[in-house]
Amino acid sequence: MVKLNRIYTRTGDDGSTGLVDGSRVSKADLRMAAIGDVDEANSALGVAIAVLTPGALADLLTSVQNDLFDLGADIATPGDDFAPSTTSLRIVQAQVDRIEAAIDFHNAALEPLTSFILPGGAPAAAALHLARSIVRRAERSLVAACSAMPVNPVALTYVNRLSDLLFIAARAVNKTADGDVLWVPGASRA
């Protein structure tokens, strides 16, 4: 599907970039902002995986990284036909279902929250919280892009669920460390 034998092409030197169908848009386009935020989320997820203990959670998140490339391709494909085909890679319900099943599985082992939690704790949990907040920004960018172009509704659902998964994953990591860092309202008032 992809063959890169040269990294620079000079085609974007004018501030434009190519979409899947060959059309070109400004790199400042809402579509490109969403793709950029998804890419940043993927990179942050890579950092989180690098500090996680190898195992099932790291494997799941590595598959999510692959999904995020699928998501970028989905966003970069103009049109309003969101069915996957040989020429368009689209996020599908099975990907959302896999995320929801993982949320349910990991959440079942956690105590219910009695307080908001601070985005920290173990290094891997902190990295997952950072990735979660970047995914939330990617979701906001994708919602903004909806005002200018058709967006796959399943892609929107996927991004929303992904931030939930990363929240639960961070809590699962903290459970095996010192626990969640709880918010104490007004604790730093003098």
C-alpha positions in Angstrom: 0.0 0.0 0.0 2.8 2.4 0.8 6.3 2.6 -0.8 8.6 5.3 0.4 11.9 5.3 -1.3 12.4 9.1 -0.8 11.3 11.1 2.2 11.2 14.6 0.8 9.2 15.3 -2.4 9.2 19.1 -2.4 5.5 19.0 -3.4 4.5 20.5 0.0 6.9 23.4 -0.1 4.0 25.7 -1.1 2.1 24.9 2.1 -0.2 22.2 0.6 -0.4 18.5 1.0 -2.0 15.6 -0.9 -5.0 13.6 0.1 -5.8 10.0 -0.7 -7.7 10.9 -3.9 -4.8 13.0 -5.2 -6.4 16.4 -4.5 -4.3 19.0 -2.5 -5.3 21.1 0.5 -3.6 23.6 2.6 -1.6 22.2 5.5 -3.7 24.6 7.7 -6.9 22.9 6.6 -9.2 21.6 9.4 -8.7 18.1 7.9 -5.0 18.4 8.2 -5.2 19.7 11.8 -7.2 16.6 12.8 -4.7 14.3 11.0 -1.8 16.1 12.8 -3.5 15.7 16.2 -4.1 12.0 15.5 -0.4 11.7 14.6 0.7 13.4 17.8 -1.6 11.1 19.8 0.0 8.1 18.1 3.5 9.4 19.0 2.5 10.0 22.6 1.0 6.5 22.7 4.4 5.2 21.4 6.1 6.9 24.4 3.6 5.3 26.8 4.2 1.8 25.3 7.9 2.3 25.6 7.6 2.7 29.4 5.0 0.0 29.9 5.9 -3.5 31.0 5.6 -5.8 28.0 2.4 -7.7 28.0 -1.2 -7.7 27.0 -1.8 -4.0 27.6 1.2 -3.0 25.6 0.2 -5.3 22.8 -3.4 -3.8 22.8 -2.0 -0.3 22.6 0.4 -1.3 19.8 -2.7 -2.4 17.8 -4.3 0.9 18.7 -1.3 2.6 17.1 -2.1 0.8 13.9 -5.7 1.9 14.2 -4.5 5.5 14.4 -2.8 5.1 11.1 -6.1 3.8 9.7 -7.8 6.8 11.2 -5.4 9.2 9.6 -6.0 7.5 6.2 -9.8 7.7 6.9 -9.6 11.4 7.6 -7.4 11.9 4.5 -9.9 10.3 2.2 -12.4 12.9 0.9 -16.0 11.9 0.3 -19.1 10.7 2.2 -19.0 7.0 1.4 -17.5 5.6 4.6 -17.6 1.9 3.6 -14.1 0.4 3.3 -13.0 -0.5 -0.2 -9.8 -1.2 -2.1 -9.3 2.5 -2.5 -10.4 3.8 0.9 -9.3 2.7 4.4 -12.1 3.5 6.9 -12.5 3.0 10.6 -15.1 0.3 11.1 -17.4 -0.8 14.0 -15.3 -3.8 14.8 -12.4 -1.5 15.8 -14.7 0.4 18.2 -16.0 -2.9 19.6 -12.5 -4.1 20.3 -11.8 -0.9 22.2 -15.1 -1.2 24.2 -14.3 -4.8 25.1 -10.9 -3.7 26.4 -12.4 -0.9 28.4 -14.9 -3.3 30.0 -12.2 -5.9 30.7 -9.7 -3.5 32.4 -12.4 -1.5 34.2 -13.8 -4.7 35.8 -10.6 -5.0 37.9 -10.7 -1.4 39.1 -12.4 0.1 42.2 -15.1 2.6 41.4 -13.8 6.2 41.5 -14.8 8.3 44.5 -12.8 11.3 43.4 -11.5 12.9 40.2 -7.9 11.8 39.7 -4.9 13.8 38.7 -3.1 12.7 35.5 0.0 11.1 37.1 1.2 8.3 39.2 3.6 5.7 37.7 5.6 6.9 34.7 3.6 4.7 32.3 0.3 5.9 33.7 1.4 9.5 33.4 2.4 8.8 29.8 -1.0 7.2 29.1 -2.8 10.3 30.6 -0.8 12.5 28.3 -1.7 10.4 25.3 -5.4 10.5 26.5 -5.4 14.3 26.6 -3.9 14.5 23.1 -6.5 12.1 21.9 -9.1 14.4 23.3 -7.6 17.3 21.3 -7.7 15.1 18.2 -11.3 14.4 18.8 -12.0 18.2 19.1 -10.1 18.8 15.9 -12.1 16.0 14.1 -15.4 17.5 15.4 -14.3 20.9 14.1 -13.5 19.4 10.7 -17.1 18.1 10.6 -18.1 21.7 9.9 -16.2 21.7 6.6 -16.3 18.1 5.4 -18.1 14.8 5.8 -16.5 12.8 8.6 -16.9 9.0 9.2 -19.2 8.8 12.3 -17.5 5.6 13.3 -14.2 7.4 13.3 -15.6 10.0 15.7 -16.9 7.2 18.0 -13.5 5.4 17.8 -11.6 8.6 19.0 -14.1 9.1 21.8 -13.7 5.6 23.0 -10.0 5.6 22.7 -9.6 8.4 25.3 -11.8 6.3 27.6 -9.5 3.3 27.1 -6.4 5.3 27.8 -8.0 6.6 31.0 -8.8 3.1 32.1 -5.3 1.9 31.1 -3.7 4.6 33.2 -5.8 3.5 36.2 -4.9 -0.1 35.6 -1.2 0.7 35.5 -1.5 2.8 38.7 -3.4 0.0 40.4 -0.2 -2.1 40.1 1.9 0.8 41.4 0.9 3.2 44.2 -2.7 3.8 43.0 -4.4 6.7 41.4 -3.4 10.2 42.4 -6.6 11.7 43.8 -7.7 15.3 43.4 -8.2 17.1 46.7 -10.3 20.1 46.1 -8.8 23.3 47.5 -5.8 21.4 48.9 -3.2 24.1 47.9 -5.2 27.1 49.2 -3.2 29.1 51.7 
